[in-house]
Amino acid sequence: MRICIFCGSKSGKDERYSNAALEAGGTVIGVMPRSLVEREIHHTNLTELHLVETMHERKHRMAELSDAFIALPGGAGTLEEIFEHWTWAQLGIHHKPCAFLDTNSYFDPCEA
């Protein structure tokens, strides 16, 4: 099973949010627009890196590559991505599970 993980682009100040999938022997596939690769430092040790032209194409490619979606702690971009895939599931565009990993009550402020 391939799981798409949405998270912040930086590990931040809390080491608990660092991605250890590569160290555990996992396969890590990145999908990034070319314009961001030119402006930002991208992870150089990925198993695969797919370059796309737009953010919309990025989300579409991630959906094609994944069987499920999980949001880890992150910012506005993380929320935008998981909400779009969650909406696609509600609309029947895909039938893949979407979830939030609420590490240390990170997402509590989002509760109504």
C-alpha angles and dihedrals in degrees: 000000000000115000121197110217120202114198142140117297090234127051091231126202098309114079090203088078096057115116110243096175094111093049089052091054096257127148112249119192120188126201116195137162112246091237091061093047088056093050103033138048109253127200107272099195099061119135088232135359119203114199117207134175104236141024090244090054087049092056092045092051092048089052090051092050097045140075095191141008130227128182116212122189110302143123138272094307092054091051093046091053098047092043091053093050090045089052091049088054092050090050092050094245086129135000099218125128120255123198145167121228099213098203112188091348090295093153096044093105088061093062116105 
